[in-house]
Amino acid sequence: MGARGSVATTATAGCAAIAAGLHPPTGMVTETPPFADTGLPPLASLVFGGHDTLDCPLAKRAEALAEGGVLPHRLPTAVRAELDAADAEIRPGGPLPGDTRTDQQLIAAFAADLTDFAHRHDLARTVVVNVASTEPAPGPDDPRLSASSLYAAAALRAGCSYVNFTPSTGLRAPQLADDVAACGLPHAGRDGKTGQTLLRSVLAPMFLQRALPVRAWSGSNLLGGGDGAALADPAAAAAKNAGKERVLTDTFGTAPEGEVHIDDVPAMGDWKTAWDHIAFDGFLGSRMILQTIWQGCDSALAAPLVLDLARLLARAHEVGLSGPRPELGFYFKDPDGGTSAALAEQYATLLAFAERLRGMA
């Protein structure tokens, strides 16, 4: 979902480049030694398609990302055939303004697209990954499902495992609770942990383990691109910040004083700068400060994780695992099951999952 966005385009182009031996799999945890012989699908076996409300071809989107320094300059040309093949498999998303279809009609249409995609390519299984723009959290009285929940429901109906890499509602809509419980499919989410929160999940346990009380933890984000534009909406930003705060709450038991501010700076494109200001107490009450600066490209940070998750969910589906996969909390701010804190513990859980998959190979 969001198949023509920056993250999806980077993942599609990156998978083709790695499979062709043009670039190393930097940032892909599933390409490290602990995941050898676990039965994950080879990158060259992946087939890409999707839904989007945009009509900009993937190849043109990749060229724009190369101009912005996200992709290597000549990569869009080198993988043009793979981008065109994926673009041919992207179907219109929705609901668009003026669409009179009911929720059930939209779910049926999206599910039919997924089933047709799998049948035409004779695929063993399909993984649906939501990398669309962040939605505001729906209100309790909203009569319709959000777009992310429509796609999630379609994934279940089509028998596809599901990953929500965004803070949007997805499978967590109350109306889908019975379908999720009965689906027999593996799923994982929510909100990929790529930058500022990744750092928080390392630093927060350090303060706890060293008995250094944190008095306040404040943050600020400057970003552009589609994510920046989406998060300019205060309701969408609130949905995003909920996951960031969960990491600190899970670690300390309560969230320290402080907030995260998100500012849309269109000139920054797909690049992001994030600051954290941490006030903590030392021995005998001495006041101390730690400040961090994270500067990175969201699309390049997210794309290898998207490929990891697609492979891991496909393998989980293959071996008959179902329900939320807390073993994949390593990848998320607000995971389905398990805790969002302590990256080292999450990584150990992920490695144990790799061993489990290896035993099923």
C-alpha positions in Angstrom: 0.0 0.0 0.0 1.5 3.3 -1.1 3.3 1.5 -3.9 4.5 4.6 -5.7 5.8 6.4 -2.6 9.4 6.9 -1.6 9.7 3.9 0.7 8.1 1.5 -1.7 10.1 2.8 -4.7 13.3 2.5 -2.7 12.5 -1.0 -1.6 11.6 -2.1 -5.1 14.7 -0.6 -6.7 16.9 -1.8 -3.8 15.7 -5.4 -4.0 16.4 -5.4 -7.8 19.9 -3.9 -7.3 20.8 -6.4 -4.5 19.5 -9.4 -6.4 21.5 -8.4 -9.5 24.7 -7.9 -7.4 24.9 -4.2 -8.0 24.9 -3.2 -4.3 25.4 -5.0 -1.0 22.4 -5.6 1.3 23.3 -2.8 3.8 20.7 -2.5 6.5 19.0 -5.8 5.8 19.1 -7.8 9.0 17.8 -10.9 7.2 21.0 -10.9 5.1 23.3 -11.3 8.1 24.7 -14.7 9.2 22.2 -15.5 11.9 19.5 -15.7 9.2 21.3 -18.1 6.9 19.5 -21.4 6.2 16.2 -20.2 7.8 14.2 -20.8 4.6 13.5 -17.1 3.8 12.5 -16.5 0.2 15.4 -15.3 -1.9 15.3 -11.6 -2.9 15.3 -12.6 -6.6 12.1 -14.6 -6.1 10.1 -11.5 -4.9 7.4 -10.0 -7.2 6.2 -6.5 -6.5 2.8 -4.9 -7.0 0.5 -2.8 -5.0 -2.1 0.0 -4.7 -1.7 3.7 -4.8 -3.8 6.8 -5.5 -0.9 8.4 -7.3 -0.2 7.8 -11.0 3.5 8.8 -11.2 5.4 5.8 -12.8 7.8 4.1 -10.5 10.7 4.7 -12.9 10.1 8.5 -12.8 9.7 8.4 -9.0 13.0 6.5 -8.8 14.7 9.2 -11.0 13.4 11.9 -8.6 14.8 10.0 -5.7 18.2 9.7 -7.4 18.2 13.4 -8.0 17.6 13.9 -4.3 20.4 11.7 -3.3 18.2 8.9 -2.0 19.1 6.4 -4.7 22.5 6.0 -6.4 22.6 8.2 -9.5 22.6 5.5 -12.2 20.4 2.9 -10.3 17.0 3.9 -11.8 18.4 3.2 -15.3 20.1 -0.1 -14.2 16.9 -1.5 -12.8 14.4 0.1 -15.2 13.0 -3.2 -16.3 12.2 -4.3 -12.7 10.6 -0.9 -11.9 8.5 -1.0 -15.1 7.3 -4.6 -14.2 6.3 -3.6 -10.7 4.6 -0.4 -12.0 2.5 -2.5 -14.3 1.2 -4.4 -11.2 0.1 -1.2 -9.3 -3.7 -0.8 -9.2 -5.8 2.3 -8.3 -6.1 2.8 -4.6 -8.9 4.6 -2.7 -11.3 5.7 -1.6 -10.9 8.8 -3.7 -13.1 11.9 -3.4 -16.5 11.1 -4.9 -16.1 7.3 -4.6 -19.6 6.0 -3.8 -18.6 2.4 -3.0 -19.3 1.0 0.5 -16.5 -0.3 2.7 -17.4 -3.8 1.8 -17.3 -3.1 -1.9 -13.9 -1.5 -1.6 -12.6 -4.4 0.5 -13.9 -6.8 -2.1 -12.2 -4.9 -4.9 -8.9 -4.6 -3.2 -9.0 -8.3 -2.3 -9.8 -9.3 -5.9 -6.7 -7.3 -7.0 -4.5 -9.2 -4.5 -5.9 -12.6 -5.5 -5.5 -11.8 -9.2 -1.9 -10.7 -8.6 -1.1 -14.0 -6.9 -2.8 -16.1 -9.5 -1.2 -14.5 -12.5 2.3 -14.8 -11.1 1.7 -18.2 -9.6 3.0 -17.0 -6.3 3.3 -19.2 -3.2 2.0 -16.4 -1.0 1.5 -12.7 -0.8 2.5 -10.2 1.9 0.7 -6.9 2.1 2.9 -4.1 3.5 1.4 -0.7 4.4 3.9 2.1 3.6 1.3 4.7 2.7 1.2 8.2 4.3 0.2 8.4 8.0 -3.5 8.8 8.6 -5.1 10.6 11.5 -6.5 8.2 14.1 -10.2 7.6 13.4 -12.7 8.9 15.9 -15.0 6.5 17.9 -18.0 7.7 16.0 -16.6 7.5 12.5 -19.0 5.5 10.4 -16.5 4.3 7.8 -13.2 2.3 8.1 -10.1 4.3 7.4 -8.2 3.5 4.1 -5.5 1.6 6.0 -8.1 -0.6 7.6 -9.9 -1.2 4.3 -6.6 -2.5 2.8 -5.9 -4.6 5.9 -9.3 -6.2 5.7 -8.7 -6.9 2.0 -5.4 -8.6 2.9 -7.2 -10.9 5.4 -9.9 -11.7 2.9 -7.3 -12.6 0.2 -5.4 -14.8 2.6 -2.3 -12.6 2.8 -0.1 -12.0 5.7 0.1 -8.3 6.7 2.6 -5.7 7.9 1.7 -2.2 9.0 4.9 -0.1 8.8 2.9 3.1 9.5 1.2 4.5 12.6 -2.2 4.2 10.8 -4.9 2.1 12.3 -4.7 -0.9 9.9 -5.8 -4.2 11.6 -6.3 -2.4 14.9 -9.8 -1.1 13.9 -12.3 -2.5 16.4 -14.6 -3.5 13.6 -11.9 -5.9 12.4 -11.2 -7.6 15.7 -13.2 -10.8 15.0 -11.7 -11.1 11.5 -8.2 -10.7 12.8 -8.7 -13.3 15.5 -10.2 -15.8 13.0 -7.9 -15.2 10.0 -5.2 -17.8 10.8 -2.6 -15.5 9.2 0.6 -13.9 10.6 0.8 -10.2 10.9 3.1 -7.6 12.4 3.2 -3.9 13.1 2.9 -1.0 13.9 5.0 2.0 12.8 8.5 1.1 11.6 11.4 2.0 14.0 13.9 3.6 11.8 15.6 6.7 13.4 14.8 8.7 16.5 12.8 6.0 18.2 15.5 3.4 17.3 18.0 5.5 19.2 15.5 6.0 22.1 15.1 2.2 22.4 18.9 2.0 23.0 19.4 4.9 25.2 16.3 4.6 27.5 17.4 1.2 28.9 20.9 2.5 29.5 19.5 5.2 31.9 17.3 2.6 33.6 20.1 0.1 34.0 22.5 2.6 35.3 20.0 4.0 37.8 20.0 7.5 36.3 16.6 9.0 36.7 15.4 10.8 33.5 13.6 14.0 34.4 12.6 15.1 30.9 12.9 13.8 27.3 12.0 16.2 24.5 12.4 15.9 20.8 12.0 17.7 17.5 11.8 16.5 13.9 12.3 18.4 10.7 11.4 16.5 7.6 10.0 17.0 4.1 8.6 14.7 1.4 5.2 13.0 1.6 5.7 12.1 5.2 6.4 15.6 6.2 3.3 16.9 4.3 1.1 14.2 5.9 2.5 14.9 9.4 1.8 18.6 9.1 -1.8 17.5 10.0 -1.8 17.7 13.9 -4.0 14.6 14.0 -1.6 12.5 11.9 1.3 13.8 14.0 -0.5 12.8 17.2 -0.8 9.2 15.8 2.9 9.2 15.0 4.0 10.5 18.4 2.0 7.9 20.2 4.5 5.2 19.1 7.5 7.4 19.9 6.2 7.9 23.5 5.4 4.2 24.0 9.1 3.3 23.9 9.8 5.5 26.9 6.6 4.5 28.7 7.5 0.8 28.3 11.0 1.3 29.6 10.4 3.6 32.5 6.8 2.7 33.5 5.7 6.2 32.8 6.6 8.8 30.1 9.0 11.5 31.3 8.1 15.1 30.9 8.5 16.4 27.4 7.0 16.2 23.9 8.1 15.5 20.3 7.5 18.2 17.8 7.3 17.5 14.0 7.8 20.3 11.5 7.2 19.9 7.7 10.1 21.5 5.8 9.4 20.7 2.1 12.9 21.7 1.0 14.4 18.8 3.0 12.7 16.2 0.7 13.2 12.7 1.9 15.8 13.7 4.5 15.2 14.2 8.2 16.9 15.8 11.2 15.8 14.7 14.6 17.0 16.2 17.9 16.6 14.8 21.4 17.2 16.7 24.6 17.4 14.4 27.7 17.6 15.8 31.2 18.7 13.3 33.9 20.0 13.2 37.5 23.4 11.9 38.4 25.0 11.0 41.8 24.0 13.3 44.7 21.4 15.0 42.5 23.8 16.5 39.9 21.9 17.7 36.9 23.1 16.4 33.6 22.1 16.6 29.9 22.5 14.4 26.9 21.6 15.7 23.4 21.5 13.7 20.2 21.2 14.6 16.6 20.0 12.0 14.0 20.3 13.0 10.3 19.2 10.4 7.8 17.0 9.5 4.8 13.8 8.0 5.9 13.3 6.0 2.7 16.8 4.5 2.8 16.4 3.6 6.5 12.9 2.0 6.0 13.4 0.1 2.7 15.7 -2.7 4.0 13.4 -3.2 7.0 10.4 -3.5 4.6 12.2 -6.2 2.7 13.2 -8.0 5.9 9.6 -8.0 7.1 8.2 -9.2 3.8 10.6 -12.2 3.9 10.0 -13.0 7.5 6.2 -12.9 7.2 6.3 -14.9 4.1 8.3 -17.6 5.9 6.1 -17.4 9.0 3.0 -18.0 6.7 4.8 -20.9 5.0 5.4 -22.8 8.2 1.9 -22.2 9.5 2.5 -19.5 12.1 -0.5 -17.2 12.7 -1.6 -14.2 14.7 0.6 -11.2 15.8 4.3 -12.0 15.7 5.9 -10.3 18.8 9.2 -11.7 17.6 9.3 -8.9 15.1 8.9 -6.1 17.6 12.6 -5.3 16.9 11.3 -3.4 13.8 8.4 -1.4 15.3 7.7 1.5 17.6 4.3 0.1 18.7 4.6 -3.6 18.0 1.8 -6.1 17.9 2.5 -8.1 21.1 5.7 -7.8 23.2 7.3 -4.6 24.3 8.6 -1.6 22.3 11.5 -1.0 24.7 15.1 -2.4 24.9 16.4 -3.0 21.4 18.9 -5.5 22.6 16.2 -7.7 24.1 14.1 -7.4 20.9 17.1 -8.4 18.9 17.7 -11.5 21.0 14.0 -12.4 20.5 14.4 -11.9 16.8 17.5 -14.2 16.7 15.5 -16.9 18.6 12.8 -16.6 16.0 15.5 -17.1 13.3 16.6 -20.3 15.1 13.0 -21.5 15.2 12.6 -20.9 11.5 15.9 -22.7 10.8 14.5 -25.7 12.7 11.5 -25.7 10.4 13.5 -25.5 7.2 
